[in-house]
Amino acid sequence: MGWLGTRSPAPGVTEIVPLGTDLYEGLSGIGLFLLRLARITGARRFRDQADRVADEVARRVTDGGTHDAGALYLMSHDLKAGGPADRFRAVRDAVLPTLRTAVAGDTAYDVIDGAAGYVLVCLAAYAADGGPEALEAARLAADHLAARAEPAGAGLGWRHAGIPASGPLVGLAHGTSGAVVALSRIDALRPRGRYGTVIDGALAYEAGVFEPAAGNWPDLRRNAPVRYWSAWCHGAAGVGLARAELLTSTAGPVSREGRTAAELRTALGPTLAGRDDHSLCHGSLGNLELLLYAERLCLARPGGLADRLSAALERARRTGWRSGAPAGEEVPGLFTGLAGIGHNLLRFAAPEEVPSVLLLEPPA
């Protein structure tokens, strides 16, 4: 079982390619959506489709073709939803050694390509089966993050070796906020003093680069298309979601709460501006997740999310759903395509049953 997607090897060039196993735009993300759809609707056909996708992902991973961390994230949620334990264990045992090796050479540090993502994926696996191997791998990645934080601006940050920038990036996918989420989540399980110090340093850095006149955090990439980008990947939406993680965690000190709540409110403004697409990564449905948290935390007026969702649904009825692919073409994947649009519609309908994929939450 598989799908075709697109990739852009160069500006203005789009190729049609078979999807890989990754979570971002590949089979693992599509499988996660089908898994959630089966749970919420109770329809057996969606569970059967999710199983076929999971079988294909497991086959590719255990055959040695790919050891993608996203496959382990899918299998963790699948196991909690009643999937076979042997499929989970086969993927876990193939992926964890690769992740442990990758941590040692990691220079990205972020959620998409680096140690912050490894922490969150391994914690999802730990939540699924309680195995010490996954927790130890998460701790190894967290220690790597803590050790590689460097002085930056008013605090601490991480320079992504693969993304030229004027300073450590801000945001959740590639920036400092992703490390904040990863370290705070493992700190809630196994408190260690130096994680708290690094989290505070990262928060101080992001506070220091915030630009009050714009009401936003800058996109510091050298090739950034705009100065201020309000999305999960770069800018206010990701910063706000990281603050939501801190406010819902039981581990953080009370002294953080006032500043953290204020930053979440600040992030709402640019996050709720109009978007050109509906995707999770940098579109309107991904950005609306911050409003979901804000309302649940009593940091936004009730009803705003429902109003905006109604408007989005009405617009989609008239013009269709628009993906986050470069040319807006229809793609199937989770973070830029139809699977992600479906996933977050399910999340807004049943937030207690559909964990946040933007925060790589563990299975419920």
C-alpha positions as CSV (number, residue, x, y, z in Angstrom):
1,M,0.0,0.0,0.0
2,G,1.3,3.4,-0.8
3,W,0.6,6.9,-2.1
4,L,2.3,9.4,-4.5
5,G,3.3,12.8,-3.3
6,T,5.4,15.7,-4.5
7,R,8.8,17.1,-3.8
8,S,10.6,20.3,-5.0
9,P,14.3,19.5,-5.7
10,A,14.8,23.1,-6.9
11,P,12.8,26.4,-7.0
12,G,9.9,26.1,-9.5
13,V,10.5,22.4,-10.0
14,T,8.0,19.8,-8.7
15,E,8.4,16.0,-9.0
16,I,5.9,13.3,-8.3
17,V,7.4,10.6,-6.1
18,P,6.3,7.6,-4.0
19,L,5.9,8.4,-0.3
20,G,8.5,7.2,2.2
21,T,7.7,6.1,5.8
22,D,8.3,9.4,7.5
23,L,5.7,11.1,9.7
24,Y,5.9,14.6,8.1
25,E,4.5,13.7,4.7
26,G,4.9,10.0,4.4
27,L,3.1,6.8,5.3
28,S,3.5,7.1,9.0
29,G,1.5,10.3,9.1
30,I,-1.2,8.9,6.9
31,G,-1.4,5.8,9.1
32,L,-1.7,8.0,12.2
33,F,-4.7,9.9,10.6
34,L,-6.4,6.6,9.6
35,L,-5.9,5.3,13.1
36,R,-7.5,8.3,14.7
37,L,-10.3,8.2,12.1
38,A,-11.1,4.6,13.0
39,R,-11.2,5.4,16.7
40,I,-13.5,8.4,16.4
41,T,-15.9,7.0,13.8
42,G,-15.7,3.3,14.9
43,A,-15.6,2.3,11.2
44,R,-13.8,-1.0,10.7
45,R,-12.7,-0.1,7.2
46,F,-10.5,2.7,8.5
47,R,-9.0,0.4,11.1
48,D,-8.3,-2.1,8.3
49,Q,-6.6,0.6,6.2
50,A,-4.6,1.8,9.1
51,D,-3.4,-1.8,9.7
52,R,-2.3,-2.1,6.0
53,V,-0.3,1.1,6.3
54,A,1.3,0.0,9.5
55,D,2.2,-3.3,8.1
56,E,3.8,-1.6,5.1
57,V,5.8,0.8,7.3
58,A,6.9,-2.1,9.6
59,R,8.0,-4.1,6.5
60,R,10.1,-1.3,5.2
61,V,11.7,-0.6,8.6
62,T,12.5,-4.2,9.5
63,D,13.8,-4.9,6.0
64,G,16.4,-2.3,6.7
65,G,15.4,0.2,4.0
66,T,14.6,3.0,6.5
67,H,14.7,3.4,10.3
68,D,12.6,6.6,10.4
69,A,11.7,7.9,13.9
70,G,8.2,8.7,12.6
71,A,7.5,5.0,12.2
72,L,8.1,4.5,15.9
73,Y,5.7,7.3,16.7
74,L,3.0,5.7,14.6
75,M,3.6,2.3,16.1
76,S,3.4,3.7,19.7
77,H,-0.1,5.1,19.0
78,D,-1.1,2.0,17.1
79,L,-0.1,-0.2,20.1
80,K,-2.2,1.9,22.5
81,A,-5.1,1.6,20.1
82,G,-5.0,-2.2,20.2
83,G,-2.4,-2.9,17.4
84,P,-0.2,-6.0,17.6
85,A,2.6,-5.9,20.1
86,D,5.0,-7.8,17.9
87,R,4.6,-5.1,15.2
88,F,5.4,-2.4,17.7
89,R,8.4,-4.3,19.1
90,A,9.8,-5.1,15.7
91,V,9.8,-1.4,14.7
92,R,11.0,-0.3,18.2
93,D,13.9,-2.7,18.1
94,A,14.9,-1.6,14.6
95,V,14.6,2.2,15.2
96,L,16.0,2.7,18.7
97,P,19.6,1.6,18.0
98,T,19.6,4.0,15.0
99,L,18.3,6.9,17.1
100,R,20.9,6.3,19.7
101,T,23.6,6.4,17.1
102,A,22.1,9.4,15.4
103,V,22.1,11.4,18.7
104,A,25.9,11.3,18.9
105,G,26.3,13.0,15.6
106,D,23.2,15.3,15.8
107,T,23.8,19.0,14.8
108,A,20.2,19.9,14.0
109,Y,18.9,19.6,17.6
110,D,15.3,20.3,16.4
111,V,12.0,18.4,16.3
112,I,12.1,17.6,12.5
113,D,15.7,16.3,12.2
114,G,17.3,16.2,15.6
115,A,17.5,15.4,19.2
116,A,14.3,17.3,20.3
117,G,12.3,15.1,18.0
118,Y,14.1,11.9,19.2
119,V,13.1,12.8,22.8
120,L,9.5,13.2,21.9
121,V,9.3,10.0,19.8
122,C,11.0,7.9,22.4
123,L,8.7,9.3,25.1
124,A,5.7,8.3,23.0
125,A,7.2,4.7,22.8
126,Y,7.8,4.7,26.5
127,A,4.1,5.8,27.1
128,A,3.0,2.9,24.9
129,D,4.7,0.0,26.6
130,G,6.7,1.3,29.5
131,G,9.9,-0.2,28.2
132,P,13.1,1.1,29.7
133,E,14.9,1.1,26.3
134,A,12.8,3.9,25.0
135,L,13.1,6.0,28.2
136,E,16.9,5.6,28.2
137,A,17.0,6.7,24.5
138,A,14.9,9.7,25.3
139,R,17.2,10.6,28.2
140,L,20.3,10.2,26.0
141,A,18.8,12.7,23.5
142,A,17.8,15.1,26.2
143,D,21.3,15.0,27.7
144,H,22.7,15.8,24.2
145,L,20.4,18.8,23.9
146,A,21.3,20.1,27.3
147,A,25.0,19.7,26.7
148,R,24.9,21.4,23.3
149,A,22.9,24.5,24.4
150,E,25.2,27.6,23.8
151,P,25.0,31.2,25.1
152,A,22.9,33.2,22.7
153,G,21.4,36.7,23.2
154,A,19.8,36.9,26.6
155,G,19.9,33.1,27.2
156,L,20.6,29.8,25.5
157,G,20.0,28.4,22.1
158,W,20.9,25.8,19.4
159,R,22.3,26.6,15.9
160,H,20.9,24.2,13.3
161,A,24.0,23.2,11.2
162,G,21.9,22.7,8.1
163,I,19.9,26.0,8.1
164,P,22.0,29.2,7.7
165,A,20.7,31.8,10.1
166,S,21.8,34.9,12.0
167,G,21.1,33.2,15.4
168,P,19.4,30.2,16.9
169,L,16.0,29.8,15.3
170,V,12.7,30.5,17.0
171,G,9.7,28.2,16.6
172,L,8.7,24.6,17.2
173,A,9.7,22.6,14.2
174,H,13.3,23.9,13.8
175,G,13.8,26.3,16.7
176,T,14.3,26.8,20.4
177,S,10.7,26.1,21.3
178,G,11.0,22.5,20.1
179,A,13.8,21.9,22.5
180,V,11.7,23.6,25.3
181,V,8.9,21.1,24.6
182,A,11.2,18.1,24.6
183,L,13.1,19.0,27.7
184,S,10.0,20.0,29.7
185,R,8.3,16.7,28.9
186,I,11.1,14.5,30.0
187,D,11.6,16.7,33.0
188,A,8.0,16.0,34.0
189,L,8.9,12.3,34.1
190,R,12.4,12.4,35.5
191,P,13.2,15.8,36.9
192,R,16.9,16.7,36.6
193,G,18.1,20.1,37.6
194,R,20.0,21.0,34.5
195,Y,17.0,20.5,32.2
196,G,15.2,23.2,34.1
197,T,18.2,25.6,33.8
198,V,18.4,25.0,30.0
199,I,14.6,25.5,29.6
200,D,14.8,28.8,31.4
201,G,17.8,29.8,29.2
202,A,15.9,29.0,26.0
203,L,12.9,30.9,27.2
204,A,15.1,33.9,28.0
205,Y,16.6,33.7,24.5
206,E,13.2,33.8,22.8
207,A,12.1,36.6,25.0
208,G,15.2,38.5,24.0
209,V,14.6,38.2,20.3
210,F,10.9,39.1,20.5
211,E,10.2,42.3,18.6
212,P,7.4,44.3,20.4
213,A,6.7,46.6,17.5
214,A,5.8,43.7,15.4
215,G,4.2,41.6,18.2
216,N,6.1,38.6,16.9
217,W,9.3,36.6,17.0
218,P,11.5,37.0,13.9
219,D,12.4,34.3,11.4
220,L,16.2,34.3,11.6
221,R,16.8,32.1,8.5
222,R,19.1,33.9,6.0
223,N,16.7,32.9,3.2
224,A,13.5,33.6,5.1
225,P,10.7,34.7,2.7
226,V,9.4,37.2,5.3
227,R,10.7,38.7,8.5
228,Y,7.9,37.4,10.7
229,W,6.4,34.0,10.1
230,S,3.5,32.9,12.2
231,A,3.4,29.1,11.9
232,W,4.2,25.9,13.7
233,C,7.5,25.6,11.9
234,H,8.7,29.2,12.4
235,G,7.4,32.0,14.6
236,A,4.4,32.7,16.8
237,A,2.3,29.6,16.5
238,G,5.1,27.2,17.5
239,V,6.2,29.5,20.3
240,G,2.7,29.7,21.6
241,L,2.3,25.9,21.5
242,A,5.5,25.5,23.5
243,R,4.1,27.8,26.1
244,A,0.9,25.7,26.2
245,E,3.1,22.7,26.9
246,L,4.7,24.4,29.8
247,L,1.3,25.6,31.2
248,T,-0.2,22.1,31.1
249,S,2.9,20.4,32.5
250,T,3.2,19.5,36.2
251,A,6.9,19.9,36.2
252,G,7.6,23.6,35.7
253,P,8.1,26.1,38.5
254,V,5.2,28.4,39.4
255,S,7.5,31.4,38.8
256,R,7.3,30.7,35.0
257,E,3.6,30.7,34.7
258,G,2.8,34.4,34.5
259,R,5.4,35.1,31.8
260,T,4.5,31.9,29.9
261,A,0.8,32.8,29.9
262,A,1.5,36.3,28.7
263,E,3.7,35.0,25.8
264,L,0.9,32.6,24.8
265,R,-1.6,35.4,24.6
266,T,0.9,37.5,22.6
267,A,1.4,34.6,20.2
268,L,-2.3,34.4,19.5
269,G,-2.4,37.7,17.7
270,P,-0.2,36.9,14.7
271,T,-1.1,33.2,14.8
272,L,-4.8,33.9,14.1
273,A,-4.1,36.0,11.1
274,G,-5.4,34.6,7.8
275,R,-3.4,31.8,6.2
276,D,-3.2,30.8,2.5
277,D,-3.7,27.1,3.2
278,H,-5.3,24.7,5.7
279,S,-2.2,22.6,6.6
280,L,-0.8,21.7,10.0
281,C,2.8,22.9,9.3
282,H,2.0,26.5,8.2
283,G,-1.7,26.7,7.6
284,S,-4.9,27.7,9.3
285,L,-5.9,24.4,10.9
286,G,-2.4,24.0,12.4
287,N,-2.5,27.5,13.8
288,L,-6.0,27.1,15.3
289,E,-4.6,24.4,17.6
290,L,-3.1,27.3,19.7
291,L,-6.6,28.7,20.1
292,L,-7.8,25.3,21.3
293,Y,-5.2,25.4,24.1
294,A,-5.8,29.1,24.9
295,E,-9.5,28.5,25.4
296,R,-8.9,25.4,27.5
297,L,-6.4,27.4,29.6
298,C,-8.9,30.3,29.9
299,L,-6.5,32.6,28.0
300,A,-9.0,33.4,25.2
301,R,-12.7,34.0,25.1
302,P,-14.8,30.8,24.6
303,G,-16.3,30.3,21.2
304,G,-13.6,31.8,19.1
305,L,-12.4,28.4,17.9
306,A,-15.9,27.3,17.0
307,D,-16.5,30.4,15.0
308,R,-13.2,30.1,13.1
309,L,-13.7,26.4,12.4
310,S,-17.2,27.1,11.0
311,A,-15.7,29.8,8.7
312,A,-13.0,27.4,7.6
313,L,-15.5,24.6,6.8
314,E,-17.7,27.0,4.9
315,R,-14.8,28.2,2.8
316,A,-13.7,24.6,2.1
317,R,-17.2,23.8,0.9
318,R,-16.9,26.6,-1.6
319,T,-13.3,26.3,-2.7
320,G,-12.0,22.9,-1.4
321,W,-9.2,22.2,1.0
322,R,-5.8,23.8,0.1
323,S,-2.6,21.9,1.1
324,G,0.6,23.5,2.3
325,A,2.6,22.2,-0.7
326,P,4.7,24.8,-2.5
327,A,2.1,25.2,-5.4
328,G,-0.9,24.4,-3.3
329,E,-1.3,21.1,-5.1
330,E,-3.3,18.3,-3.3
331,V,-0.9,16.0,-1.4
332,P,-1.8,13.2,1.0
333,G,0.6,13.7,3.9
334,L,0.2,14.7,7.5
335,F,1.9,18.0,8.0
336,T,1.3,19.6,4.6
337,G,-1.6,17.6,3.2
338,L,-5.0,16.0,3.5
339,A,-4.2,13.6,6.3
340,G,-3.2,16.5,8.5
341,I,-6.3,18.5,7.6
342,G,-8.4,15.5,8.6
343,H,-6.4,14.8,11.7
344,N,-6.9,18.3,13.2
345,L,-10.6,18.3,12.3
346,L,-10.8,15.2,14.4
347,R,-8.7,16.8,17.1
348,F,-11.0,19.8,17.3
349,A,-14.1,17.5,17.5
350,A,-12.6,15.2,20.2
351,P,-9.5,16.8,21.8
352,E,-9.4,14.4,24.7
353,E,-9.2,11.4,22.3
354,V,-6.9,12.8,19.6
355,P,-3.5,13.8,21.0
356,S,-1.7,16.8,19.4
357,V,0.6,15.7,16.6
358,L,2.0,19.3,16.5
359,L,3.4,18.7,20.0
360,L,4.2,15.0,19.2
361,E,2.1,14.1,22.3
362,P,2.3,10.5,23.5
363,P,-0.6,8.1,22.9
364,A,-3.6,8.7,25.2
